[in-house]
């Protein structure tokens, strides 16, 4: 079967979407895991700052879009499941709220600064 030149662009778009979704899902799952590990510990307020390493690796591997969406997903997950009041996007602890803000800023900035124009997944 011979591929027409127009079909190759469609395949690349599908691969890019899959990379975007896979990277975002990895960030969300890792954030849930971090919530489970840190729950009840006094150092849980620092988890968002440590999580920026995961966001950087995701952006490097899967691209800018995955890094940005992964950052947003992680912030929502931390606010909902890690910090009081649980089940709410409000964060009562000022330090935790500040660290979430820094994670958002750093995660999005790292995604734009260090992510390659194309993901590094081998097809």
Residue, then its C-alpha position, 0 to 999 in steps of 0.5 A: x500500500x502506497x501512502x499519499x503525501x497528505x496522509x502522512x500529516x494526519x498520522x503525525x497529528x494522531x501521534x502528537x495527540x497520543x503523546x499529549x494525552x500519554x504525557x498528561x495522563x502520566x502527570x495525573x497518575x504521578x500526582x495521585x501517587x504523590x498524594x497517596x505517599x504524602x498524605x498525613x506527613x508534615x512535608x506534604x506542603x513541599x510536594x508540588x515543588x518536588x513534583x516540578x521534576x516530574x513536570x520537566x521530564x514529561x515536557x522533555x519527553x512528550x512536548x510542550x502541550x503535555x507539560x502544560x496540561x500535566x502541570x494544570x492537572x497536577x495542581x488540580x489533583x493536589x488541591x483536591x486530594x492533598x490539601x485541606x479542605x479535601x474535595x475542594x479547590x480551595x487550599x487553606x494552608x498559605x504555604x501549600x497554596x504558595x507552593x501550588x502557585x510556584x509549581x504552576x509557574x515553574x511547570x509551565x515555564x519549564x515546558x516552554x523553555x526546555x521541551x523540544x519542538x517534537x516529542x522524543x518518543x520513537x515511533 
